Amino acid sequence: MKPTDDRPFWERLALEEMSATQWESLCDGCGKCCTQVVEDEDTGEYHRLAVSCRLLDTETCRCCDYGKRFERVPGCVRVTPTLAREAAWLPASCAYRKLAHGESLDWWHPLISGDPESVHAAGISVRGRVVSEEFVDPDEALAYELDDAD
């Protein structure tokens, strides 16, 4: 009889080995990757703006048209294992980034807590802290820096 590994999939599988369903479930629903990010040319630091993609539902922190997001938003970025390892602009709290760097998921992650609202209750999400790009003059977007640790 073959011994079973009772660890959850995210602890026993490499990112590349995950099914599409497993991969999608890693998203904690924080909405941070759907906000604008700018890089300081002098320091190389990234600053997340409190300006979200027009498709982000700012209450649920989920995409309003997830299946067609790449068609509707040409600049929408697909998070891949390679991107998770290399993109310094991904938030430090991002499950994809954390797992790509050998870190554990946080207590508030829905896969740990069992509650999709825990990311919001913990203050990790952008719920109530961002405005859609539809309502922001592009020339004024830099004035909307997100007050966030990552």
C-alpha positions, 0 to 999 in steps of 0.5 A: 500500500502506497503511503498518502501525503495528507498535506494540502496541494499547495504544500506538496505540488510545485506551481507548475504541477497544479491543475487550473482549478488548484492554481485559480484557488490560490488567488486570495481575492485581495484585488491588489494585482488589479491596481496600478503600480508605478516604479520609481525610476530613481530607487527601483521601488514599486508603489501601488496606486489606489486606482484599480482596473475598470473591471475590478468590482471594488466591493468584492475585489473580483474581476467583473468579466474574468473570462474575457479580461484579456480581450477587454483589458489588453494590459491585463497580466496573467500570473504564471509560475515564472511571473510569481518568481520574478515580478517584484511588483506582485504584493508580498502577501500574494499567495502565488509569490509566497509559494514561488519563494518557498513561503507559507500561506497566511492565516487569512488566506481563504484556503487556510481560513476556509472563509473568503471574507477573511482576506477582507477582515484582515485588512489585506484586500483593497476593498473600500480603498481603491477607485476605478480607473474610470473615475480618475484622470490619468494625469492625477493617478499618482496622487492616489498612492495606496496606503499599504505595506506591500 
